[in-house]
Structures are given as C-alpha cells and as structure tokens.
Amino acid sequence: MSGDELADALALADGRGGTRGTASGGGRSGGRGPGPDPREGGPHGPHGPQGPQGPRDGARHRDWPAARAAAARAGAGRRSGSTTVPLEEALGHRLAAPLTALTDLPAFDTSAMDGWAVSGPGPWEPLDPEDGTRDAGDTAPGTENGTAHGTRHGILAGDDRPAPLPDGHAVRIATGARIPPGTTAVLRSEYGEVRDRRLRANAAPQHGADIRPRGQECRAGDHLLPGGTPVTPAVLGLAAAAGWDELPVVRRPRAEVLVLGDELLASGLPSGGRVRDALGPMVGPWLAALGAEVTATRRLGDDAGALYAALEETTADLVVTTGGTASGPVDHVHPALRRLGAELLVDGVRVRPGHPMLLARLPSGAHLAGLPGNPLAAVSGLLTLAEPLLRAATAAEPYAEPPAGSPAGGGAPPTAVLLGEVQGHPRDTRLVPVVQDGGGVRPLRFSGPAMLRGIAAATALAVVPPGGAATGAGVHLLRLPWA
C-alpha cells in the first residue's frame, strides 16, 4: 500500500468519510466529508487568515505536541487559585501549600506494644490491681497525691499524665498509651509473667525497648509533603495525625459538558437511525478524574441557538463539547465561537483519531475544548487538550515545552517497549490503546475512532509517531487517570 493510499484509508477510518458516528459510536465524528481536509493546506487553510475562522483566530492545524503545549499554556494562564475545605472534603484535591506538622508525632512518648511499663532492672513489683498486689485507690509507691496509675486495667490509650513509675515497679500499659515518667522500657506481654508477686522477664528488655519517643516521626513545623501533592486517603490520615482540621487545596476548575447531536439516545437500544450517547456518561467522570469539578452534563441536540446561549451564559472555567467541530450543516461549534468573538487557540490537530478537535478562549475567559463525536476520537481530544490544560490550571505537575521532535511534550512521559507492530499514519501521530504485558505494552484491537472496547480494557494510550512503530520500539505512554 502506498503512503497516499494508507493516508486515505486511515482518513476514512478516522471519520472523514462522513460526519455521523456508528451505532457504537454515539454521535458525530466531527470529521470532514470525503476528500482532503482543507485545513491541512497551510496555517490558515485555503481561505487565508480572514477566511471562515474570522479575523481573531490565530489557530492552525497543529502538530500533536504543539497542541498539547498550547493547551498547557492556556491552563497556566488561568490558574485555579486555592480554597480551604474541611478535612473530610479534601479527598481528591491537591494541596495548595506544603503540609506542615502542627504537633510532634507522636506528641508524647507512647507504648509501641501491649505489655508492661517497667522501671529499672527486674524483677519488678506490679502496680496492677488485677494481679492482687495493690488496690487502685491505695496511696502507695506508684501513686501521686492519692491518684493511681491509669485505671484498674493499667494505663490505657487516652489516659492523661500517668503518675511517675517508681524504680523497681511495673504497670500494665496498652499500645498507644502515654508512657509514665520513670519508665525505662516496655516489656511485651508475651515476654514476662507474674510469679510470687513479682513480674519476671524471660530476658531483660533493653533501655527504651518498644517505646515510641516523642517526635520520632516529625517535629512541629516540619514539612511533611510539598504543595501540589494529591490528597489521598493516606494524606488525609497524615494530616489528621499532624493536627489539621481543614486543608488548603487547589480549587478544582469548574467544567461543564455539552453533548451535541439530535441522533443521540439517552437510554434504550439504538433504533430508527438513532444511537446511544456514549460520551455523556463518559466525559464528565473523565474530567473529574483529571481534577475538575463537573457542574453539569447537558444534552443540547443540534440546536445552534441553545449552544450559543449555553456558551454565552456559562460560569464554568472549562466547557467541553462533543461533536459538531467540523463544517457540516449541523456542526454549530465554529459558528457559535465566531458569533461570540471567541479566540481559537487550536483548530485541528494532526493526530488520529480525533484530528477535528479544537480549543478556544471565550470572552468570559473560560476555555472550550471541542471534542469529536466518535468515542475514541473524543478520548483523544480529552488527552490532547483537556488533560494538559487542567493539569496546568491546577499546577498538578510542571509543564515543560516539548523538545523538537518529541511526540509527547509536557515534561518526561513514561515510555515502554511495544509488543506488537502498530501501523502509522504518514504525517500524523496516532494514539493507540495498549495494555501492560510484562515488561512492555501490547496494542489492543477495537481501536477505531468509533470504538470504546479497546480503551475500556487499556491501561494507557501509546503515542505512535508518524510512520508507525515496529515491535520492540520504545513508545511514549499517556496513562489513564485510573490505571
């Protein structure tokens, strides 16, 4: 197959043979009609800089790395700021500032085991009423001002300021309980027994054994985690232990999803030429996994007026549309953007699937990511435009300009060995679902632009450069948020 024949075949597979999706696709591909894409003829298309894109549009059909870099710059120019939320609401956010310790951890010497707090070398006289040696109310060695050590069970976690432990004595102590002054070690329960009214050890514990000293983990004021760290369940636990009730977090960008297409069904089986909407249930959760707060998913059909009103009135930081990014009779995204006076930052990307994607800045300052309507092509748009924009907006990771010729951009993406040949496009980057397989990644079937079966089983998308990649080649990976 010649290069031109391969390009034509891939173009047809990418949805340029028609604007409507398949039954499994759930909407329009956003592709061009048959024939070459007019935007590929030059930086402004065949109409020149004052053509249908309008005088404010400085975008062009970009290489894939350049499109990702443009999206990251757009996000960095509209950082989300920070807010303070209760600890129980912080999960999934990112720290807006370094996490510091508000207290020593532990805050006082504590017992690392259930056993006996002992003072001096053994054997020791127990101060435990259950062993019949003393009563809890006795004023005797091991009491202070008539107050006995702990409770009738010894010293428990939560007991405050136990009385000093006299030399030669022992008292039962629970894991996490505060160590009484005068303690030289904790003797584990299984290492000692009371015989003849004395606690005797199989072997004398070393000084400080099984005592967690105050500040062992950190001291008040220590930096525990850097700003930008994702708040995981473990981070919540550390923050709570370190004394935090609220956390300063990066505010999540507000995102709104607008699903376009009269042919889409919200429920039931495809029928009468209409197909199920696969993107409405998918795009919002995907954006949430990337750190956005999704405020709404709305189905607008092919109503140009409704789309214009939705974009004019939005209060979101990011609007994501599905379908309608081409130039067909019911593709209303470009006309709505021109009517609003929006600035096109990216208008088409040299990537398969999903090349008719776009990124625009609305007059309100919000951004719009226009995704093609075919499901895998829409995923390509999410990873090409929405992900770098949201990461930069939330300072999730430093974004570096991609070096010349780099297929990925955005710092140093992970790489893996390809365990199967992937046919490439002569000029465009391809994004191919892959799954981890031992030390490499294996390309998956069902990777057409209208298919979701491959991406549903994938752990990443391989970035295949123009021309393809042979078995054993190293490829960059785009990790999926949940993989």
C-alpha positions in Angstrom: 0.0 0.0 0.0 1.4 3.4 -1.0 1.7 6.3 1.5 -1.2 8.1 -0.1 -3.3 5.0 -0.1 -2.6 4.4 3.6 -3.4 8.1 4.4 -6.7 7.7 2.6 -7.5 4.5 4.4 -6.7 6.0 7.8 -8.6 9.2 7.0 -11.7 7.1 6.2 -11.3 5.1 9.4 -10.9 8.4 11.3 -14.4 9.5 10.4 -13.6 11.8 7.4 -15.9 9.7 5.2 -18.9 11.2 6.9 -20.0 13.2 9.9 -22.2 10.8 11.7 -21.0 8.1 14.1 -21.8 4.4 14.1 -24.2 2.6 16.3 -21.4 2.0 18.8 -20.0 5.5 18.3 -22.7 7.6 20.0 -22.7 10.7 17.8 -21.0 12.6 15.1 -17.3 12.1 14.5 -16.7 15.8 14.0 -14.8 14.8 10.9 -14.7 16.3 7.4 -16.6 15.0 4.4 -14.8 12.8 1.8 -11.6 14.2 0.4 -8.6 16.1 1.8 -9.0 18.2 4.9 -8.9 21.9 3.6 -7.2 23.0 6.8 -4.2 20.8 6.1 -3.1 23.1 3.2 -1.5 25.7 5.4 -1.5 27.6 8.6 -4.9 29.2 7.9 -6.5 26.8 5.5 -7.3 27.7 1.9 -9.3 30.8 2.8 -6.3 32.6 4.4 -6.2 34.4 7.7 -9.5 36.3 7.1 -11.4 33.1 6.0 -14.3 31.4 7.8 -12.2 31.2 11.0 -12.6 35.0 11.5 -10.0 37.8 12.0 -9.4 36.9 15.7 -8.5 33.3 15.1 -4.8 32.7 15.3 -5.1 28.9 15.5 -4.0 26.4 12.9 -4.0 22.7 12.3 -1.2 21.8 14.8 1.2 19.0 15.3 0.2 16.9 18.3 3.0 18.0 20.7 2.4 21.7 19.8 -1.4 21.3 20.5 -0.7 19.8 24.0 1.8 22.6 24.7 -0.8 25.3 23.6 -3.4 23.7 25.9 -0.9 23.7 28.8 -0.1 27.4 28.3 -3.8 28.2 28.2 -4.3 26.4 31.6 -1.3 28.0 33.1 -2.7 31.4 32.2 -5.8 30.7 34.2 -4.6 29.1 37.4 -7.4 27.9 39.7 -6.3 29.5 42.9 -6.9 27.9 46.3 -9.5 27.4 48.9 -9.8 25.8 52.4 -12.0 22.8 52.9 -12.8 20.5 55.9 -10.5 17.5 56.1 -13.3 15.1 55.1 -14.0 17.1 51.9 -10.3 17.3 50.8 -10.0 13.8 49.2 -9.1 14.0 45.5 -7.9 17.6 45.7 -4.3 18.8 45.6 -2.5 20.6 48.4 -2.3 24.3 47.7 0.6 24.6 50.1 3.2 22.4 51.8 1.7 20.2 54.6 3.5 21.0 57.8 3.2 19.3 61.2 1.2 21.3 63.8 2.5 19.0 66.5 5.2 16.5 67.3 4.4 13.0 66.1 3.9 11.3 68.5 3.1 14.2 70.7 4.4 12.3 73.8 6.3 9.1 74.5 3.9 6.2 73.8 4.0 2.4 74.1 4.5 0.5 70.9 3.1 -2.7 72.3 0.7 -4.1 74.8 2.7 -5.1 77.9 4.2 -3.6 81.0 5.9 -0.3 81.6 8.9 -1.1 83.8 11.4 0.9 85.7 14.9 -0.3 86.3 16.1 -3.9 86.2 13.7 -6.7 87.1 12.1 -8.4 88.6 9.5 -5.7 89.2 6.7 -5.2 91.7 3.5 -4.9 89.6 1.2 -1.9 90.3 -1.8 -3.7 88.7 -4.9 -4.5 90.9 -5.8 -7.5 88.7 -2.6 -9.1 90.0 -3.6 -8.6 93.6 -0.5 -6.6 94.6 -2.2 -3.2 95.1 -5.6 -1.6 95.1 -6.3 1.2 92.6 -7.1 3.6 95.4 -4.1 2.8 97.6 -1.7 5.6 98.5 1.5 3.7 97.9 4.5 3.7 95.6 3.1 4.2 92.1 0.6 6.8 93.2 0.8 10.6 93.2 -1.4 12.7 95.5 -3.6 9.6 96.0 -4.2 9.1 92.2 -3.3 5.7 91.0 -1.7 4.8 87.7 -4.4 4.7 85.0 -7.4 2.5 85.6 -7.9 -0.9 87.1 -6.7 -2.2 83.8 -3.4 -0.3 83.9 -2.6 2.6 81.6 -4.8 2.8 78.5 -4.5 4.9 75.4 -6.1 8.3 76.2 -5.1 8.3 79.9 -3.6 11.7 80.6 -0.4 12.3 82.5 0.0 9.0 84.4 1.9 9.2 87.7 5.6 8.6 87.8 6.7 5.0 87.9 8.9 4.2 90.9 12.2 2.3 90.4 11.7 -1.4 90.6 8.0 -1.3 89.7 5.8 -2.1 86.7 2.4 -1.2 85.4 0.3 -2.7 82.6 0.2 -0.5 79.5 -1.7 -0.6 76.3 -0.5 0.1 72.8 -0.6 3.9 72.1 -0.8 4.8 75.8 1.3 7.5 77.3 4.5 6.4 79.0 4.7 7.3 82.7 7.7 9.2 83.8 10.5 7.0 85.1 9.8 4.2 82.6 12.9 2.6 81.2 11.3 0.2 78.8 8.1 -1.6 77.8 8.1 -5.4 78.4 5.8 -7.1 75.9 3.1 -9.2 77.5 4.4 -12.4 76.0 7.9 -11.8 77.4 7.0 -11.7 81.1 4.8 -13.3 83.7 3.9 -12.6 87.3 5.2 -15.2 89.7 5.4 -14.9 93.5 4.0 -11.3 93.3 6.8 -10.2 91.0 6.9 -9.6 87.3 9.7 -11.6 85.8 11.1 -11.4 82.3 12.5 -14.2 80.1 15.1 -11.7 79.1 15.5 -8.1 80.4 14.4 -5.6 77.8 16.9 -3.1 76.5 16.6 0.5 77.7 13.9 2.2 75.6 12.6 -1.0 74.1 9.1 -0.7 72.5 8.8 3.0 73.4 8.0 5.4 70.6 9.7 8.6 71.7 8.1 12.0 71.2 8.8 13.4 67.8 10.0 10.1 66.3 8.1 10.7 63.1 8.3 14.5 63.0 8.6 17.7 65.0 6.1 20.6 65.0 6.9 22.8 62.0 8.4 20.0 59.9 7.4 19.9 56.2 5.7 16.6 55.6 4.5 16.9 51.9 5.1 19.5 49.2 2.3 21.7 47.7 0.6 20.0 44.7 0.5 16.6 46.3 -2.7 14.7 45.6 -4.8 14.3 48.7 -5.2 10.5 49.0 -6.7 8.6 52.0 -3.1 8.2 53.4 -2.6 12.0 53.1 -5.8 12.6 55.0 -4.6 10.3 57.8 -1.3 12.0 58.0 -2.9 15.5 58.0 -5.3 14.4 60.8 -2.4 13.0 62.9 -0.5 16.2 62.4 -3.3 18.2 63.8 -5.2 19.6 60.7 -9.0 20.1 60.7 -9.0 21.9 57.4 -6.7 21.8 54.4 -5.7 24.5 51.9 -6.3 22.9 48.5 -6.1 23.9 44.9 -9.6 24.9 43.7 -11.0 22.5 41.2 -11.7 24.1 37.8 -15.4 24.1 37.1 -16.3 22.1 34.0 -19.5 21.8 32.0 -20.2 19.1 29.3 -22.4 19.9 26.4 -23.4 16.9 24.3 -24.5 17.8 20.8 -26.4 15.7 18.3 -30.1 15.0 17.6 -29.3 11.4 16.8 -28.3 10.5 20.3 -30.5 8.5 22.7 -30.1 8.8 26.5 -31.4 5.3 27.1 -32.5 2.1 25.5 -31.3 0.4 22.4 -30.3 2.1 19.1 -33.3 2.3 16.8 -34.7 4.3 13.9 -31.3 5.6 12.9 -30.5 6.9 16.3 -27.7 5.7 18.5 -26.9 5.7 22.2 -25.0 8.6 23.7 -21.7 7.1 24.8 -20.0 10.4 25.6 -22.4 11.9 28.1 -21.8 9.2 30.6 -18.1 9.2 30.0 -16.7 12.7 29.6 -17.9 14.1 32.9 -16.4 11.4 35.1 -13.2 11.5 33.0 -12.9 15.3 33.6 -13.5 14.6 37.3 -10.7 12.1 37.3 -8.4 14.8 35.8 -9.3 17.1 38.7 -12.2 19.1 37.5 -15.5 19.8 39.4 -18.1 18.9 36.8 -21.1 21.1 37.4 -23.4 19.8 34.6 -23.7 17.5 31.6 -26.4 18.8 29.3 -27.7 17.4 26.0 -28.4 20.2 23.5 -29.0 18.3 20.3 -28.3 20.1 17.1 -29.7 23.5 18.3 -27.5 26.3 17.3 -29.3 28.8 19.5 -29.1 26.6 22.5 -25.4 26.1 22.0 -24.8 29.8 21.6 -26.8 30.6 24.8 -25.0 27.9 26.8 -21.6 29.3 25.8 -22.6 32.9 26.4 -24.1 32.2 29.9 -21.6 29.6 31.2 -19.9 30.2 34.5 -17.6 27.2 34.1 -13.8 27.5 33.7 -13.8 24.8 31.0 -16.6 23.9 28.6 -16.3 20.6 26.8 -18.5 20.0 23.8 -18.9 16.6 22.0 -19.4 16.5 18.2 -20.1 19.4 15.9 -16.5 20.5 15.4 -16.4 20.1 11.6 -18.2 22.1 8.9 -21.3 20.1 8.2 -24.8 21.6 8.0 -25.5 20.9 11.7 -22.0 21.4 13.1 -22.5 24.5 15.1 -19.4 24.9 17.3 -17.3 27.0 14.9 -20.3 29.4 14.0 -21.1 29.8 17.7 -17.5 30.7 18.5 -17.3 33.2 15.7 -20.6 34.8 16.9 -19.3 35.1 20.4 -16.0 36.6 19.3 -14.0 33.7 20.8 -10.3 33.2 20.2 -9.3 29.9 18.6 -6.1 28.6 20.1 -6.1 25.2 18.4 -8.2 24.4 15.4 -7.5 20.8 14.3 -4.6 18.6 15.4 -2.5 16.2 13.4 -3.5 13.2 15.4 -5.5 10.0 14.7 -8.2 9.5 15.9 -9.7 12.9 16.7 -8.0 15.4 14.4 -11.0 17.8 14.1 -10.7 18.8 17.8 -10.3 22.4 18.8 -9.5 24.7 21.8 -10.9 28.2 22.2 -10.9 31.0 24.7 -14.3 32.5 25.3 -14.8 36.2 26.0 -15.6 35.3 29.7 -12.1 33.9 30.0 -13.3 30.3 30.1 -11.9 27.8 27.7 -13.8 25.5 25.4 -12.4 22.1 24.3 -14.4 20.9 21.3 -14.2 17.1 21.0 -15.1 15.0 18.0 -18.3 12.9 18.4 -16.8 9.5 17.9 -15.9 8.0 21.3 -12.2 7.1 20.9 -11.7 10.3 19.0 -13.2 12.2 21.9 -10.9 10.4 24.3 -8.0 11.5 22.1 -9.3 15.1 22.4 -9.5 14.8 26.2 -5.9 13.6 26.5 -4.6 16.1 23.9 -6.3 19.3 25.1 -8.3 18.9 28.3 -5.7 17.0 30.3 -2.7 19.3 29.9 -5.0 22.3 30.4 -6.4 21.0 33.6 -3.0 19.9 34.9 -1.5 23.3 34.3 -4.5 25.1 35.8 -4.2 23.1 39.0 -0.4 23.1 39.0 -0.6 19.3 39.1 2.8 19.0 37.6 5.3 21.3 36.0 4.7 21.5 32.3 7.8 21.8 30.0 7.8 22.8 26.4 8.3 19.6 24.4 11.7 19.4 22.8 11.8 19.5 19.0 10.5 16.2 17.6 9.2 14.9 20.9 5.9 13.1 20.4 4.6 13.7 23.9 5.5 17.1 25.4 4.6 18.0 29.0 7.8 17.0 30.8 9.0 13.4 30.7 6.2 11.0 29.8 6.7 7.3 30.7 7.9 5.0 27.9 7.5 1.3 27.3 8.5 -1.3 24.7 5.9 -2.1 22.1 5.0 -5.8 21.9 3.4 -5.6 18.5 3.8 -3.6 15.4 1.5 -0.5 15.0 0.9 0.8 11.5 1.3 4.6 11.5 -0.1 7.5 9.5 2.4 9.0 7.1 2.0 12.5 8.6 0.0 12.3 11.8 0.6 11.0 15.4 -1.6 8.0 16.3 -2.9 7.3 19.8 -3.4 3.5 20.2 -5.0 1.8 23.3 -2.4 -0.6 24.9 -2.3 -2.8 27.9 0.6 -3.6 30.2 2.0 -7.0 29.4 5.1 -8.0 31.4 7.9 -5.5 30.6 6.1 -3.9 27.7 2.7 -2.8 26.3 0.6 -4.8 23.8 -1.6 -2.9 21.3 -5.3 -3.7 21.6 -7.9 -4.5 18.9 -11.0 -2.4 18.5 -9.0 0.8 18.3 -11.2 2.5 15.6 -12.4 6.1 16.3 -16.0 4.9 17.0 -15.0 2.1 19.3 -14.7 2.0 23.1 -14.0 -1.7 23.6 -10.2 -1.2 23.3 -9.9 1.8 25.6 -12.2 0.2 28.2 -9.6 -2.6 28.6 -6.5 -0.3 28.2 -4.1 0.9 30.8 -2.7 3.7 28.6 -2.6 5.0 25.0 0.7 4.6 23.1 1.9 7.7 21.2 2.8 6.3 17.8 4.8 8.8 15.7 4.2 9.4 12.0 5.2 6.3 10.0 4.3 3.8 12.7 6.3 1.8 15.2 7.8 -1.7 14.9 7.7 -4.5 17.5 10.3 -3.7 20.2 10.3 0.0 19.6 10.0 2.4 22.6 6.9 4.5 22.7 5.7 7.2 25.0 2.6 6.5 27.0 -0.4 8.5 28.1 -1.5 6.9 31.3 -5.2 6.8 32.0 -6.2 8.5 35.3 -7.5 5.4 37.0 -4.8 2.9 35.6 
